[in-house]
Amino acid sequence: MSLEKEKTSSGEIVDTKVLKKLYRYVQPYKLQFYFLVFLTIALAILAPTRPYFIQVAIDDHIAIGDSAGLVQMIYILVGLMILQAVVQWAHTYFSGWIGQVIIRDIRVKLFDHLLRLKLKFFDNTPIGRLVTRNISDIETLADVFSEGLAAIIGDLLQLVTILGVMFYIDWKLTLVSLCTLPLMIISTYIFKEKIKVTFNDVRNAVSNLNSFLQEHITGMNIVQIFNREDREFEKFKEINREHRTAHIRSVLYYSIYFPVAEIIQAIGIGLVVWYGAVGVLGLELQVGVLISFIMYLQLFFRPIRMIADRFNTLQMGVVSSSRIFKLLDSDEHIANEGDFKPEKVKGNIEFKDLWFAYIDEDYVLKNINFSVKSGQTVALVGATGAGKSSVINLLSRFYEINKGSITIDGTDIREFELGILRKHIGVVLQDVFLFSNTIYYNITLGNPKISREQVLEAAEMVGARKFIERLPGGLDYNVMERGATLSVGQRQLISFVRAMVYNPEIIILDEATSSVDTETEELIQESIEKMMKGRTSIVIAHRLSTIQKADNIIVLNKGEIVEQGKHDELLEKGGYYTQLHQMQLKTMAI
């Protein structure tokens, strides 16, 4: 098993195109968003008021012994603190609320988009990476609103407000206060650049971990069958080591930056105290002004220290957003432009001059021509890779045709509404997938229009009712993940019921008996005959004994039809089908 590690670039700090796309999801919540903007501005204005009123309390009341005025100032300060606390609570709540409702909307849209992508997309994309997009990357978007964009705007407004008040009170002392600002800006910029790369490495490591775990847990039986536990464990440790290293590197940068920022702030406060003390002693500066400036500096440097971290939070949100929007912008979906919605179809199928390739023009099907009349059974046979499964995948429009056409009752399948087309086609695959849920859910897939009576009738028809009713709970029996508590034959019978409960006019059976023993095969074969009665059927089978009664047998080799006819006719020809038949007889004899 191989795992392609994901590599992405950090991109620009602020990708305006991505932010514009994000803003579209804000539109339904404009009122709350504008209220958040108002709260952000209010916090920026409230932040410098406390030092100012403390200055007034010291210089205009304490200094002259005005106790009544001091009490009044205390009331004002307490009121301001309560007001600031309420505004801060509202700001935190609404920024988090907006972030959560937006990621909810994006996650729903993304999953809806995934449901409509071509199977070709999932063939080429690791599932773990898609899980990362839908879970981790979208979670990161919430921080764009709670810790990123709103917080950065608030910090910048607060800086401007504090600077304005400081210059208004004493411009000389303000200039002295800002002596260490270049050092703070330089250290902040270096930290921002370093942590940006590190955060991106962390996101890549998380995506790679998800992909590796999903792939290997799903394929654990292969890992154990081929005794690959130790080797795969070493590969996991390597990926996990990269994840740990990226995190530790980010911790290292934080451990360096914040002490450096504290030292720079301490130097700035020291300069203010020195210069202010000289002014106080020379009666050129009031004590309250000096104390307020010390408080202003603490308020001023705190957002500068945080702004680097917030920029990187915003950056990671933008990176995650660009990944998500790239997936959302993918046009690898099946075009559902048809509007033909027949209640019933007769089941006359025709493949005409059909060519198909999974990649570019590397055709796996070439010039396929055959027809199936209503109620007939056609069997597709051939060696592995001959193109049998590709034929039935195209009929259900899991993949798109490159050239040629497929028609049902004379109408091109692309003219059918996609859901209606698939409603008329029942598909039973060789590898039966069951969800970790009840038998009833796995048959109906949550469709409320299908009653338990309909399920039992379909189960009776295909011979599955007896074994279902013997299980604890019957239809409510939980099959566990991938149907682990059922035998291969039982899972196959459930897939038959799942196909038949919709009463389709066309049945597709893909290697339906290839993985079961002879006794179970006989039981399933009886079920198949009941399913096929009165329906157009296309059957893929490696065991030629199961399709001897087919109305037409189509022999495929390297994507082309080399023979077709009834079983006896093909044997008389002594061609490719005869070779396949003789090979199977030898295998059975052995």
Secondary structure, DSSP 8 states (H G I E B T S, - for coil): ------------S--HHHHHHHHHHHGGGHHHHHHHHHHHHHHHHHTTHHHHHHHHHIIIIITTT-HHHHHHHHHHHHHHHHHHHHHHHHHHHHHHHHHHHHHHHHHHHHHHHHHTB-HHHHHHS-HHHHHHIIIIIHHHHHHIIIIIHHHHHHHHHHHHHHHHHHHHH-HHHHHHHGGGHHHHHHHHHHHHHHHHHHHHHHHHHHHHHHHHHHHHHHTHHHHHHTT-HHHHHHHHHHHHHHHHHHHHHHHHHHHHHHHHHHHHHHHHHHHHHHHHHHHHHTTSS-HHHHHHHHHHHHHHHHHHHHHHHHHHHHHHHHHHHHHHHHHHT---B------B--S-----EEEEEEEEESSTT-EEEEEEEEEE-TT-EEEEEESTTSSHHHHHHHHTTSS--SEEEEEETTEEGGGB-HHHHHHTEEEE-SS----SSBHHHHHHTT-TTS-HHHHHHHHHHHT-HHHHHHSTTGGG-B--GGGTTS-HHHHHHHHHHHHHTT--SEEEEESTTTTS-HHHHHHHHHHHHHHHTTSEEEEE-S-GGGGTT-SEEEEEETTEEEEEE-HHHHHHHTSHHHHHHHHHHHHHH-
